[in-house]
Each structure stands twice: as C-alpha cells, then as structure tokens.
Amino acid sequence: MKVNNVILQTVTKVATYIILTFAIYLFLAGHHNPGGGFIGGLVIASAVALLVLVYDVKTLKAVFPFDFKILAAVGVLIAVVTGMGSFVFGKPFLSQSFGYFNLPIFGETELATAVIFDVGVALAVLGTALSIIFTISEDISLWKH
Amino acid sequence: MFNLLLLGALFVFAVAIALFLYRVCKGPSIPDRIIAMDAIGVSLIAMMAILSILLKTDAFFEVILLFGILSFIGTVSFAKFIERGVLVDYDRNR
C-alpha cells in the first residue's frame, strides 16, 4: 500500500540535519560542558530512528550498508585501545593528556586525547542503539525476502 | 515584579500539565491522549525556558533542544502508529 506522507518526509529531510548538527555539538561540548560521546551517539541514533520511522528499513539498509553490531564492537575496541595507549608512556590505564595547538582556522585550540576515547564510546552507543532498533523493527515479512 | 510574573507563569504551566495528565489518564480516545502528551512536552519546554530566565543561566538550552527533538520523534511515532498500525515497515512502496 503506497501512502502519501510527503509533508512528513520533507520535514524529516530538514530536521535530520538539525538533529545531526546538534549531536556533533553535544559530542564536542563534552570536554568541559554537559555532553560527550554517550549522548552524542544517542542523539545520532534518534536521528536514524526518525529516518527509519518516516522511510523504511530497506532504504536505511541501502544508506548504511554495514552491520551495526560490528560498529559497536569497533567502538569498544577503539575505547579500550585508547585506554591501553597510556601504557606506552608508563602511565596508569585510561590516563589522558592535552595540549594547546595553533590550528589554521580555529586559532589556539585545546586538543585532548580523551576525544578519541569519546569517539569509541559514541560508536559503541550508536551501534548498540541502532542494532536494537533494527532488530525490534523486523517482522515476519522480512523473512520472505 | 518580573520575577513574580515568571513565577505566576510557572504556576499556570504546572496547573496546565496537571490538567493534561488528567486528559492522558481519562481521555476517551487514543488521539486525545497523544495530543495531551505532546502538549505536556511543549509545556515542559516552556517551563524549562522560564526556569532558565529565573535562574539567569544558559545551562538548560541543550536540555530544551534535546527535549524538543525527543518530543517530536515521540509524537511522529505515535501518529504513525495510530494511522498505519505498524511503526517501522520494511518496504514503504510495497
């Protein structure tokens, strides 16, 4: 059955960009302010949940052609390897360091190694949430394809 | 005076949320309950904005944005559920 929901699809095309921009802002604000990898990943997952509500699983599987369980595993691997990277410098597990660098556009910017750990956390949360959403959205009509 | 006005607005929104909760529990049909829950979300966003004016802080702005996003997704999913009966379909052109 073909339904006409062009208003919802047009709104979603704009709102998804806003939600993803807000997710990146929350991810980058996590060093000093409320935010971080966990809720950044959750907001990205909510944007994908909105897309899969308005469009369908087939389109989303064509847009994201990878397995989300593997994505969660890669995220955990990045987080653990980043934590173990402090063994090279003889420091305890999950130690972090930061420095101030002169970047071309942003001027003097604080770069911290905790951001790489946050990338791992965000990927793990994103993979877990999206695999849950895609698993509970499967119905019996999926087995016929 | 201005603070008194803001406190009065907070009280009015609290009464409105109580009435919306009555509509959620008592509502005769499903769309009444869904519209009441969406209105609860809007009223909570307004209460958070008034609270951030009262406390002279900008710490609640991200909470307001996040709550707006979640309320929008919740309302869209409820509306799709009562219209189609299924939340996520495999192929929308089938």
gemmi code that builds the backbone of each chain (N, CA, C; Angstrom):
import gemmi

chains = {
    "A": [
        ("MET", (0.848, -1.194, 0.000), (0.000, 0.000, 0.000), (0.885, 1.246, 0.000)),
        ("LYS", (0.700, 2.076, -1.016), (1.512, 3.289, -1.137), (0.778, 4.434, -0.455)),
        ("VAL", (1.427, 5.026, 0.537), (0.784, 6.117, 1.269), (1.448, 7.428, 0.883)),
        ("ASN", (0.702, 8.514, 1.078), (1.189, 9.835, 0.711), (1.568, 10.582, 1.990)),
        ("ASN", (2.843, 10.506, 2.368), (3.279, 11.291, 3.517), (4.435, 12.206, 3.112)),
        ("VAL", (4.160, 13.052, 2.121), (5.222, 13.914, 1.592), (5.567, 15.023, 2.573)),
        ("ILE", (4.614, 15.456, 3.406), (4.900, 16.515, 4.377), (5.892, 16.000, 5.414)),
        ("LEU", (5.626, 14.798, 5.921), (6.495, 14.219, 6.938), (7.896, 13.953, 6.386)),
        ("GLN", (7.949, 13.488, 5.130), (9.274, 13.214, 4.545), (10.049, 14.497, 4.312)),
        ("THR", (9.369, 15.578, 3.902), (10.067, 16.847, 3.676), (10.557, 17.444, 4.990)),
        ("VAL", (9.727, 17.361, 6.035), (10.149, 17.862, 7.346), (11.341, 17.056, 7.855)),
        ("THR", (11.301, 15.735, 7.631), (12.372, 14.879, 8.143), (13.700, 15.183, 7.466)),
        ("LYS", (13.642, 15.518, 6.151), (14.892, 15.824, 5.443), (15.599, 17.024, 6.048)),
        ("VAL", (14.844, 18.008, 6.570), (15.462, 19.173, 7.195), (15.822, 18.874, 8.649)),
        ("ALA", (14.893, 18.220, 9.362), (15.084, 18.017, 10.799), (16.243, 17.085, 11.096)),
        ("THR", (16.523, 16.150, 10.187), (17.627, 15.228, 10.427), (18.968, 15.969, 10.444)),
        ("TYR", (19.101, 16.966, 9.527), (20.344, 17.752, 9.530), (20.497, 18.517, 10.839)),
        ("ILE", (19.369, 19.069, 11.346), (19.436, 19.829, 12.599), (19.823, 18.902, 13.754)),
        ("ILE", (19.212, 17.715, 13.791), (19.492, 16.781, 14.889), (20.940, 16.314, 14.821)),
        ("LEU", (21.448, 16.040, 13.597), (22.839, 15.568, 13.492), (23.828, 16.679, 13.854)),
        ("THR", (23.514, 17.940, 13.478), (24.368, 19.060, 13.877), (24.388, 19.214, 15.389)),
        ("PHE", (23.212, 19.076, 16.006), (23.131, 19.158, 17.467), (23.905, 18.011, 18.123)),
        ("ALA", (23.888, 16.836, 17.476), (24.642, 15.698, 18.013), (26.143, 15.976, 17.982)),
        ("ILE", (26.623, 16.574, 16.875), (28.059, 16.888, 16.791), (28.422, 17.961, 17.812)),
        ("TYR", (27.533, 18.953, 18.005), (27.784, 19.971, 19.028), (27.872, 19.340, 20.416)),
        ("LEU", (26.919, 18.427, 20.735), (26.934, 17.784, 22.047), (28.195, 16.947, 22.218)),
        ("PHE", (28.623, 16.278, 21.117), (29.826, 15.449, 21.195), (31.059, 16.300, 21.496)),
        ("LEU", (31.172, 17.461, 20.819), (32.365, 18.281, 21.011), (32.312, 19.094, 22.296)),
        ("ALA", (31.102, 19.351, 22.836), (30.987, 20.120, 24.077), (31.294, 19.270, 25.296)),
        ("GLY", (31.473, 17.961, 25.096), (31.555, 17.064, 26.235), (32.812, 17.190, 27.060)),
        ("HIS", (33.801, 17.982, 26.608), (35.050, 18.023, 27.381), (34.929, 18.909, 28.610)),
        ("HIS", (34.206, 20.034, 28.471), (34.076, 20.952, 29.610), (32.639, 21.137, 30.057)),
        ("ASN", (31.693, 20.920, 29.158), (30.288, 21.203, 29.436), (29.500, 19.897, 29.382)),
        ("PRO", (28.191, 19.945, 29.723), (27.382, 18.735, 29.552), (27.382, 18.243, 28.109)),
        ("GLY", (27.568, 16.962, 27.928), (27.668, 16.405, 26.582), (28.578, 15.196, 26.622)),
        ("GLY", (29.138, 14.852, 25.495), (30.075, 13.746, 25.462), (29.683, 12.684, 24.468)),
        ("GLY", (30.462, 11.607, 24.452), (30.261, 10.583, 23.450), (28.962, 9.826, 23.618)),
        ("PHE", (28.540, 9.614, 24.874), (27.351, 8.788, 25.109), (26.114, 9.445, 24.528)),
        ("ILE", (25.817, 10.696, 24.944), (24.583, 11.299, 24.452), (24.742, 11.766, 23.018)),
        ("GLY", (25.992, 11.988, 22.560), (26.189, 12.256, 21.134), (25.749, 11.080, 20.291)),
        ("GLY", (26.186, 9.882, 20.694), (25.757, 8.677, 19.988), (24.260, 8.455, 20.081)),
        ("LEU", (23.679, 8.771, 21.255), (22.232, 8.566, 21.405), (21.439, 9.523, 20.525)),
        ("VAL", (21.923, 10.771, 20.372), (21.188, 11.727, 19.525), (21.315, 11.336, 18.061)),
        ("ILE", (22.504, 10.836, 17.647), (22.630, 10.320, 16.267), (21.677, 9.143, 16.071)),
        ("ALA", (21.578, 8.267, 17.083), (20.670, 7.126, 16.979), (19.222, 7.582, 16.894)),
        ("SER", (18.868, 8.688, 17.594), (17.491, 9.183, 17.493), (17.212, 9.761, 16.114)),
        ("ALA", (18.237, 10.390, 15.494), (18.052, 10.880, 14.122), (17.817, 9.716, 13.165)),
        ("VAL", (18.585, 8.632, 13.323), (18.393, 7.468, 12.449), (17.044, 6.804, 12.744)),
        ("ALA", (16.598, 6.860, 14.023), (15.285, 6.304, 14.352), (14.176, 7.091, 13.671)),
        ("LEU", (14.343, 8.426, 13.613), (13.355, 9.243, 12.887), (13.343, 8.892, 11.408)),
        ("LEU", (14.546, 8.689, 10.822), (14.619, 8.317, 9.411), (13.944, 6.979, 9.160)),
        ("VAL", (14.171, 6.001, 10.057), (13.601, 4.678, 9.819), (12.107, 4.661, 10.104)),
        ("LEU", (11.616, 5.637, 10.910), (10.166, 5.751, 11.078), (9.515, 6.287, 9.817)),
        ("VAL", (10.138, 7.334, 9.236), (9.492, 8.016, 8.117), (9.717, 7.237, 6.826)),
        ("TYR", (10.963, 6.783, 6.594), (11.246, 5.962, 5.426), (11.127, 4.498, 5.868)),
        ("ASP", (11.902, 3.610, 5.295), (11.740, 2.207, 5.660), (13.105, 1.566, 5.889)),
        ("VAL", (13.062, 0.330, 6.342), (14.279, -0.389, 6.679), (15.135, -0.639, 5.445)),
        ("LYS", (14.466, -0.881, 4.305), (15.193, -1.196, 3.073), (16.062, -0.014, 2.627)),
        ("THR", (15.495, 1.214, 2.694), (16.256, 2.411, 2.329), (17.416, 2.636, 3.285)),
        ("LEU", (17.146, 2.462, 4.597), (18.199, 2.687, 5.587), (19.313, 1.668, 5.457)),
        ("LYS", (18.947, 0.419, 5.110), (19.986, -0.596, 4.905), (20.809, -0.276, 3.660)),
        ("ALA", (20.184, 0.395, 2.667), (20.946, 0.795, 1.483), (21.854, 1.984, 1.789)),
        ("VAL", (21.408, 2.879, 2.703), (22.222, 4.058, 3.032), (23.373, 3.668, 3.951)),
        ("PHE", (23.089, 2.843, 4.964), (24.128, 2.383, 5.892), (24.392, 0.907, 5.634)),
        ("PRO", (25.250, 0.568, 4.665), (25.385, -0.850, 4.290), (26.369, -1.614, 5.154)),
        ("PHE", (26.393, -1.355, 6.473), (27.277, -2.143, 7.319), (26.499, -2.667, 8.518)),
        ("ASP", (27.102, -3.652, 9.184), (26.448, -4.292, 10.322), (26.680, -3.449, 11.572)),
        ("PHE", (25.592, -3.118, 12.287), (25.736, -2.232, 13.437), (26.338, -2.937, 14.642)),
        ("LYS", (26.242, -4.268, 14.690), (26.897, -4.990, 15.786), (28.413, -4.875, 15.659)),
        ("ILE", (28.907, -4.938, 14.397), (30.346, -4.770, 14.170), (30.769, -3.344, 14.519)),
        ("LEU", (29.871, -2.360, 14.246), (30.162, -0.968, 14.602), (30.328, -0.808, 16.108)),
        ("ALA", (29.422, -1.441, 16.899), (29.539, -1.380, 18.354), (30.840, -2.023, 18.817)),
        ("ALA", (31.210, -3.159, 18.208), (32.446, -3.836, 18.601), (33.669, -2.983, 18.274)),
        ("VAL", (33.655, -2.315, 17.105), (34.771, -1.441, 16.730), (34.876, -0.260, 17.702)),
        ("GLY", (33.720, 0.257, 18.154), (33.739, 1.350, 19.127), (34.364, 0.943, 20.436)),
        ("VAL", (33.976, -0.227, 20.939), (34.565, -0.712, 22.201), (36.059, -0.954, 22.020)),
        ("LEU", (36.452, -1.464, 20.841), (37.870, -1.716, 20.568), (38.661, -0.409, 20.573)),
        ("ILE", (38.093, 0.644, 19.935), (38.776, 1.951, 19.922), (38.935, 2.484, 21.340)),
        ("ALA", (37.868, 2.367, 22.163), (37.933, 2.875, 23.536), (38.983, 2.134, 24.346)),
        ("VAL", (39.027, 0.795, 24.237), (39.971, 0.021, 25.049), (41.408, 0.264, 24.586)),
        ("VAL", (41.609, 0.332, 23.251), (42.966, 0.551, 22.739), (43.464, 1.945, 23.118)),
        ("THR", (42.554, 2.942, 23.117), (42.937, 4.281, 23.561), (43.304, 4.286, 25.039)),
        ("GLY", (42.542, 3.526, 25.851), (42.899, 3.427, 27.266), (44.223, 2.731, 27.466)),
        ("MET", (44.502, 1.708, 26.633), (45.765, 0.978, 26.788), (46.935, 1.733, 26.188)),
        ("GLY", (46.667, 2.780, 25.388), (47.758, 3.560, 24.814), (48.582, 4.292, 25.852)),
        ("SER", (47.994, 4.486, 27.048), (48.764, 5.159, 28.100), (49.807, 4.232, 28.715)),
        ("PHE", (49.757, 2.914, 28.397), (50.804, 2.011, 28.901), (52.140, 2.314, 28.235)),
        ("VAL", (52.089, 2.850, 26.991), (53.326, 3.132, 26.255), (54.163, 4.164, 27.000)),
        ("PHE", (53.476, 5.131, 27.642), (54.176, 6.195, 28.346), (54.357, 5.889, 29.829)),
        ("GLY", (54.064, 4.636, 30.235), (54.268, 4.267, 31.629), (53.286, 4.887, 32.587)),
        ("LYS", (52.082, 5.208, 32.102), (51.060, 5.810, 32.962), (49.973, 4.774, 33.245)),
        ("PRO", (49.100, 5.016, 34.263), (48.004, 4.069, 34.522), (47.005, 4.018, 33.373)),
        ("PHE", (46.134, 3.005, 33.443), (45.105, 2.786, 32.422), (44.182, 3.998, 32.325)),
        ("LEU", (43.830, 4.389, 31.097), (42.911, 5.485, 30.799), (43.435, 6.859, 31.199)),
        ("SER", (44.757, 7.017, 31.317), (45.286, 8.357, 31.557), (45.114, 9.178, 30.286)),
        ("GLN", (44.921, 10.489, 30.467), (44.775, 11.348, 29.296), (45.722, 12.528, 29.398)),
        ("SER", (46.003, 13.113, 28.251), (46.830, 14.308, 28.222), (46.227, 15.283, 27.215)),
        ("PHE", (46.589, 16.540, 27.348), (46.063, 17.530, 26.408), (47.147, 18.550, 26.126)),
        ("GLY", (46.949, 19.273, 25.040), (47.906, 20.296, 24.664), (47.218, 21.396, 23.899)),
        ("TYR", (47.913, 22.530, 23.746), (47.342, 23.655, 23.011), (48.091, 23.798, 21.693)),
        ("PHE", (47.327, 23.802, 20.613), (47.929, 23.852, 19.282), (47.340, 25.031, 18.514)),
        ("ASN", (48.121, 25.542, 17.564), (47.628, 26.608, 16.695), (47.094, 25.987, 15.413)),
        ("LEU", (45.764, 25.928, 15.305), (45.152, 25.398, 14.100), (44.883, 26.541, 13.127)),
        ("PRO", (44.817, 26.249, 11.823), (44.698, 27.328, 10.827), (43.477, 28.215, 10.986)),
        ("ILE", (42.290, 27.635, 11.193), (41.071, 28.440, 11.219), (40.673, 28.782, 12.648)),
        ("PHE", (40.803, 27.798, 13.552), (40.247, 27.953, 14.888), (41.155, 28.741, 15.820)),
        ("GLY", (42.414, 29.033, 15.410), (43.321, 29.708, 16.323), (43.888, 28.716, 17.320)),
        ("GLU", (44.135, 29.203, 18.558), (44.703, 28.323, 19.568), (43.610, 27.429, 20.133)),
        ("THR", (43.783, 26.113, 19.977), (42.737, 25.163, 20.336), (43.315, 24.120, 21.278)),
        ("GLU", (42.484, 23.702, 22.245), (42.900, 22.646, 23.152), (42.516, 21.308, 22.536)),
        ("LEU", (43.517, 20.461, 22.318), (43.254, 19.118, 21.802), (43.589, 18.113, 22.898)),
        ("ALA", (42.645, 17.197, 23.170), (42.840, 16.218, 24.238), (42.724, 14.818, 23.659)),
        ("THR", (43.425, 13.884, 24.267), (43.341, 12.501, 23.799), (42.045, 11.833, 24.253)),
        ("ALA", (41.308, 12.483, 25.181), (40.042, 11.889, 25.630), (38.998, 11.898, 24.529)),
        ("VAL", (39.203, 12.749, 23.490), (38.233, 12.805, 22.390), (38.226, 11.484, 21.628)),
        ("ILE", (39.423, 10.853, 21.496), (39.482, 9.573, 20.764), (38.717, 8.501, 21.535)),
        ("PHE", (38.857, 8.522, 22.866), (38.070, 7.608, 23.706), (36.583, 7.872, 23.524)),
        ("ASP", (36.204, 9.174, 23.426), (34.801, 9.532, 23.250), (34.266, 9.056, 21.904)),
        ("VAL", (35.137, 9.070, 20.872), (34.713, 8.536, 19.571), (34.348, 7.058, 19.708)),
        ("GLY", (35.168, 6.310, 20.458), (34.871, 4.897, 20.689), (33.568, 4.699, 21.424)),
        ("VAL", (33.348, 5.529, 22.473), (32.096, 5.428, 23.242), (30.903, 5.741, 22.356)),
        ("ALA", (31.037, 6.804, 21.513), (29.927, 7.186, 20.636), (29.615, 6.076, 19.634)),
        ("LEU", (30.657, 5.458, 19.059), (30.417, 4.372, 18.105), (29.763, 3.180, 18.784)),
        ("ALA", (30.192, 2.866, 20.020), (29.603, 1.728, 20.738), (28.130, 1.968, 21.026)),
        ("VAL", (27.811, 3.183, 21.514), (26.413, 3.501, 21.832), (25.565, 3.512, 20.571)),
        ("LEU", (26.112, 4.109, 19.486), (25.381, 4.173, 18.217), (25.107, 2.773, 17.672)),
        ("GLY", (26.121, 1.913, 17.695), (25.930, 0.560, 17.190), (24.931, -0.227, 18.013)),
        ("THR", (24.995, -0.084, 19.350), (24.064, -0.821, 20.202), (22.627, -0.349, 19.994)),
        ("ALA", (22.428, 0.981, 20.015), (21.066, 1.505, 19.884), (20.484, 1.166, 18.513)),
        ("LEU", (21.304, 1.312, 17.446), (20.763, 1.043, 16.112), (20.509, -0.437, 15.886)),
        ("SER", (21.347, -1.310, 16.482), (21.065, -2.736, 16.308), (19.806, -3.132, 17.059)),
        ("ILE", (19.546, -2.491, 18.227), (18.285, -2.754, 18.937), (17.098, -2.295, 18.091)),
        ("ILE", (17.197, -1.064, 17.524), (16.075, -0.531, 16.734), (15.817, -1.407, 15.516)),
        ("PHE", (16.908, -1.793, 14.792), (16.707, -2.590, 13.587), (16.265, -4.011, 13.911)),
        ("THR", (16.609, -4.504, 15.115), (16.179, -5.856, 15.464), (14.704, -5.894, 15.827)),
        ("ILE", (14.230, -4.910, 16.625), (12.823, -4.954, 17.021), (11.921, -4.485, 15.893)),
        ("SER", (12.490, -3.908, 14.826), (11.640, -3.495, 13.714), (11.462, -4.607, 12.696)),
        ("GLU", (12.168, -5.722, 12.847), (11.998, -6.819, 11.905), (10.656, -7.503, 12.147)),
        ("ASP", (9.945, -7.784, 11.079), (8.705, -8.529, 11.216), (8.787, -9.770, 10.341)),
        ("ILE", (7.666, -10.460, 10.257), (7.681, -11.754, 9.585), (7.785, -11.593, 8.074)),
        ("SER", (7.435, -10.383, 7.581), (7.529, -10.180, 6.135), (8.981, -10.068, 5.691)),
        ("LEU", (9.900, -9.839, 6.658), (11.315, -9.732, 6.295), (11.885, -11.080, 5.877)),
        ("TRP", (11.293, -12.174, 6.399), (11.867, -13.495, 6.132), (11.578, -13.954, 4.712)),
        ("LYS", (10.565, -13.333, 4.088), (10.206, -13.773, 2.750), (11.143, -13.200, 1.696)),
        ("HIS", (11.911, -12.156, 2.041), (12.761, -11.524, 1.042), (14.136, -12.181, 1.005)),
    ],
    "B": [
        ("MET", (8.941, 42.350, 40.486), (7.715, 42.305, 39.696), (7.837, 41.294, 38.555)),
        ("PHE", (8.985, 41.394, 37.841), (9.187, 40.489, 36.710), (9.313, 39.048, 37.184)),
        ("ASN", (10.016, 38.864, 38.327), (10.156, 37.519, 38.883), (8.806, 36.960, 39.306)),
        ("LEU", (7.964, 37.859, 39.849), (6.628, 37.419, 40.276), (5.813, 36.952, 39.062)),
        ("LEU", (5.978, 37.685, 37.956), (5.279, 37.314, 36.714), (5.736, 35.941, 36.233)),
        ("LEU", (7.077, 35.726, 36.292), (7.606, 34.436, 35.827), (7.146, 33.300, 36.728)),
        ("LEU", (7.096, 33.559, 38.046), (6.624, 32.513, 38.960), (5.156, 32.197, 38.712)),
        ("GLY", (4.363, 33.251, 38.421), (2.967, 33.018, 38.093), (2.809, 32.189, 36.832)),
        ("ALA", (3.671, 32.459, 35.822), (3.616, 31.676, 34.587), (3.991, 30.225, 34.855)),
        ("LEU", (4.989, 30.009, 35.719), (5.359, 28.624, 36.081), (4.190, 27.907, 36.734)),
        ("PHE", (3.471, 28.638, 37.637), (2.331, 28.021, 38.312), (1.242, 27.659, 37.306)),
        ("VAL", (0.989, 28.570, 36.346), (-0.052, 28.299, 35.338), (0.326, 27.084, 34.499)),
        ("PHE", (1.646, 26.985, 34.128), (2.059, 25.824, 33.347), (1.949, 24.543, 34.154)),
        ("ALA", (2.217, 24.612, 35.481), (2.086, 23.414, 36.314), (0.636, 22.952, 36.359)),
        ("VAL", (-0.293, 23.919, 36.512), (-1.724, 23.562, 36.511), (-2.102, 22.953, 35.165)),
        ("ALA", (-1.573, 23.532, 34.051), (-1.882, 23.014, 32.722), (-1.380, 21.589, 32.566)),
        ("ILE", (-0.173, 21.302, 33.086), (0.358, 19.934, 32.977), (-0.489, 18.966, 33.793)),
        ("ALA", (-0.994, 19.417, 34.968), (-1.871, 18.549, 35.750), (-3.150, 18.229, 34.976)),
        ("LEU", (-3.696, 19.260, 34.290), (-4.904, 19.009, 33.505), (-4.622, 18.105, 32.315)),
        ("PHE", (-3.426, 18.285, 31.690), (-3.060, 17.384, 30.586), (-2.919, 15.945, 31.075)),
        ("LEU", (-2.375, 15.775, 32.292), (-2.257, 14.422, 32.849), (-3.630, 13.808, 33.076)),
        ("TYR", (-4.584, 14.647, 33.517), (-5.956, 14.140, 33.642), (-6.462, 13.671, 32.288)),
        ("ARG", (-6.152, 14.441, 31.212), (-6.613, 14.056, 29.874), (-5.914, 12.786, 29.393)),
        ("VAL", (-4.624, 12.628, 29.752), (-3.916, 11.406, 29.356), (-4.544, 10.185, 30.024)),
        ("CYS", (-4.879, 10.304, 31.320), (-5.435, 9.147, 32.022), (-6.871, 8.887, 31.604)),
        ("LYS", (-7.671, 9.945, 31.396), (-9.112, 9.806, 31.268), (-9.577, 9.800, 29.817)),
        ("GLY", (-8.680, 10.313, 28.914), (-9.077, 10.620, 27.548), (-9.909, 9.561, 26.867)),
        ("PRO", (-10.990, 9.923, 26.234), (-11.868, 8.889, 25.668), (-11.216, 8.126, 24.535)),
        ("SER", (-10.424, 8.805, 23.712), (-9.846, 8.122, 22.554), (-8.320, 8.238, 22.583)),
        ("ILE", (-7.675, 7.452, 21.726), (-6.199, 7.444, 21.678), (-5.652, 8.793, 21.199)),
        ("PRO", (-6.200, 9.445, 20.133), (-5.634, 10.733, 19.715), (-5.698, 11.806, 20.788)),
        ("ASP", (-6.714, 11.795, 21.647), (-6.751, 12.743, 22.764), (-5.526, 12.576, 23.652)),
        ("ARG", (-5.212, 11.314, 23.943), (-4.069, 11.057, 24.827), (-2.764, 11.486, 24.167)),
        ("ILE", (-2.634, 11.238, 22.851), (-1.389, 11.586, 22.164), (-1.208, 13.100, 22.115)),
        ("ILE", (-2.293, 13.831, 21.817), (-2.199, 15.292, 21.764), (-1.900, 15.845, 23.157)),
        ("ALA", (-2.484, 15.235, 24.197), (-2.206, 15.687, 25.556), (-0.747, 15.458, 25.917)),
        ("MET", (-0.168, 14.322, 25.464), (1.245, 14.072, 25.771), (2.158, 15.019, 25.023)),
        ("ASP", (1.818, 15.361, 23.770), (2.593, 16.356, 23.034), (2.515, 17.712, 23.718)),
        ("ALA", (1.312, 18.063, 24.227), (1.159, 19.341, 24.918), (1.930, 19.353, 26.229)),
        ("ILE", (2.026, 18.189, 26.902), (2.864, 18.112, 28.112), (4.314, 18.416, 27.762)),
        ("GLY", (4.776, 17.877, 26.607), (6.160, 18.150, 26.194), (6.398, 19.620, 25.921)),
        ("VAL", (5.469, 20.269, 25.213), (5.612, 21.701, 24.911), (5.605, 22.518, 26.194)),
        ("SER", (4.706, 22.143, 27.145), (4.631, 22.884, 28.402), (5.903, 22.709, 29.226)),
        ("LEU", (6.492, 21.498, 29.166), (7.749, 21.286, 29.902), (8.866, 22.115, 29.296)),
        ("ILE", (8.886, 22.237, 27.949), (9.905, 23.073, 27.305), (9.737, 24.531, 27.746)),
        ("ALA", (8.475, 25.004, 27.790), (8.230, 26.374, 28.220), (8.638, 26.583, 29.667)),
        ("MET", (8.365, 25.572, 30.528), (8.766, 25.690, 31.941), (10.278, 25.749, 32.081)),
        ("MET", (10.984, 24.947, 31.250), (12.457, 24.987, 31.328), (12.989, 26.338, 30.873)),
        ("ALA", (12.364, 26.939, 29.841), (12.809, 28.253, 29.372), (12.592, 29.308, 30.449)),
        ("ILE", (11.405, 29.275, 31.109), (11.125, 30.247, 32.174), (12.088, 30.045, 33.333)),
        ("LEU", (12.400, 28.781, 33.626), (13.316, 28.488, 34.732), (14.714, 29.012, 34.428)),
        ("SER", (15.127, 28.913, 33.130), (16.461, 29.421, 32.800), (16.483, 30.948, 32.802)),
        ("ILE", (15.324, 31.609, 32.611), (15.298, 33.066, 32.794), (15.386, 33.396, 34.281)),
        ("LEU", (14.648, 32.638, 35.101), (14.602, 32.910, 36.543), (15.969, 32.713, 37.178)),
        ("LEU", (16.666, 31.650, 36.782), (17.953, 31.342, 37.407), (19.115, 32.049, 36.725)),
        ("LYS", (18.839, 32.805, 35.632), (19.857, 33.568, 34.895), (21.006, 32.670, 34.452)),
        ("THR", (20.671, 31.536, 33.824), (21.689, 30.603, 33.354), (21.331, 30.144, 31.952)),
        ("ASP", (22.338, 29.679, 31.219), (22.072, 29.109, 29.895), (22.387, 27.619, 29.882)),
        ("ALA", (22.337, 26.977, 31.039), (22.698, 25.566, 31.117), (21.581, 24.659, 30.631)),
        ("PHE", (20.347, 25.226, 30.520), (19.213, 24.372, 30.176), (18.912, 24.374, 28.691)),
        ("PHE", (19.695, 25.140, 27.890), (19.343, 25.287, 26.481), (19.481, 23.966, 25.736)),
        ("GLU", (20.545, 23.211, 26.054), (20.721, 21.912, 25.401), (19.619, 20.945, 25.804)),
        ("VAL", (19.180, 21.053, 27.083), (18.082, 20.197, 27.542), (16.817, 20.521, 26.766)),
        ("ILE", (16.576, 21.837, 26.528), (15.380, 22.254, 25.785), (15.422, 21.693, 24.363)),
        ("LEU", (16.592, 21.813, 23.693), (16.705, 21.295, 22.324), (16.501, 19.787, 22.282)),
        ("LEU", (17.144, 19.093, 23.218), (17.047, 17.632, 23.238), (15.621, 17.178, 23.518)),
        ("PHE", (14.938, 17.900, 24.450), (13.566, 17.535, 24.774), (12.642, 17.795, 23.594)),
        ("GLY", (12.918, 18.895, 22.848), (12.121, 19.150, 21.653), (12.274, 18.059, 20.614)),
        ("ILE", (13.522, 17.604, 20.401), (13.769, 16.532, 19.430), (13.050, 15.255, 19.854)),
        ("LEU", (13.186, 14.881, 21.130), (12.584, 13.620, 21.585), (11.059, 13.697, 21.552)),
        ("SER", (10.507, 14.866, 21.906), (9.050, 15.027, 21.870), (8.532, 14.939, 20.435)),
        ("PHE", (9.298, 15.528, 19.487), (8.899, 15.461, 18.074), (8.905, 14.025, 17.571)),
        ("ILE", (9.965, 13.284, 17.892), (10.042, 11.897, 17.425), (8.935, 11.052, 18.064)),
        ("GLY", (8.662, 11.292, 19.352), (7.604, 10.545, 20.015), (6.247, 10.812, 19.408)),
        ("THR", (5.968, 12.082, 19.119), (4.675, 12.417, 18.523), (4.540, 11.832, 17.125)),
        ("VAL", (5.641, 11.898, 16.331), (5.602, 11.331, 14.984), (5.359, 9.829, 15.034)),
        ("SER", (6.020, 9.148, 15.985), (5.853, 7.696, 16.032), (4.458, 7.317, 16.506)),
        ("PHE", (3.908, 8.063, 17.486), (2.533, 7.775, 17.919), (1.540, 8.016, 16.790)),
        ("ALA", (1.749, 9.128, 16.045), (0.830, 9.438, 14.947), (0.895, 8.360, 13.868)),
        ("LYS", (2.126, 7.895, 13.566), (2.238, 6.852, 12.559), (1.609, 5.550, 13.059)),
        ("PHE", (1.739, 5.300, 14.364), (1.179, 4.053, 14.896), (-0.336, 4.047, 14.813)),
        ("ILE", (-0.989, 5.188, 15.157), (-2.456, 5.151, 15.096), (-2.955, 5.277, 13.676)),
        ("GLU", (-2.107, 5.731, 12.728), (-2.600, 5.814, 11.359), (-2.374, 4.510, 10.607)),
        ("ARG", (-1.178, 3.885, 10.791), (-0.821, 2.724, 9.992), (-0.938, 1.412, 10.756)),
        ("GLY", (-0.828, 1.495, 12.094), (-0.858, 0.270, 12.879), (0.481, -0.410, 13.003)),
        ("VAL", (1.458, -0.013, 12.173), (2.798, -0.571, 12.244), (3.771, 0.597, 12.332)),
        ("LEU", (4.828, 0.408, 13.102), (5.723, 1.530, 13.367), (6.809, 1.636, 12.309)),
        ("VAL", (7.494, 0.521, 12.031), (8.593, 0.518, 11.075), (8.261, -0.521, 10.022)),
        ("ASP", (8.151, -0.087, 8.772), (7.843, -1.070, 7.739), (9.086, -1.323, 6.892)),
        ("TYR", (9.107, -2.532, 6.297), (10.316, -2.939, 5.588), (10.436, -2.224, 4.260)),
        ("ASP", (9.352, -2.134, 3.502), (9.385, -1.502, 2.182), (8.138, -0.634, 2.063)),
        ("ARG", (8.333, 0.694, 1.987), (7.164, 1.572, 2.053), (6.404, 1.629, 0.731)),
        ("ASN", (6.980, 1.123, -0.378), (6.288, 1.168, -1.665), (5.591, -0.138, -1.990)),
        ("ARG", (5.531, -1.022, -1.005), (5.001, -2.342, -1.301), (3.494, -2.386, -1.007)),
    ],
}
model = gemmi.Model(1)
for chain_id, residues in chains.items():
    chain = gemmi.Chain(chain_id)
    for i, (resn, *xyz) in enumerate(residues, 1):
        res = gemmi.Residue()
        res.name, res.seqid = resn, gemmi.SeqId(i, " ")
        for name, pos in zip(("N", "CA", "C"), xyz):
            atom = gemmi.Atom()
            atom.name, atom.element = name, gemmi.Element(name[0])
            atom.pos, atom.b_iso = gemmi.Position(*pos), 0.0
            res.add_atom(atom)
        chain.add_residue(res)
    model.add_chain(chain)
structure = gemmi.Structure()
structure.add_model(model)
structure.setup_entities()
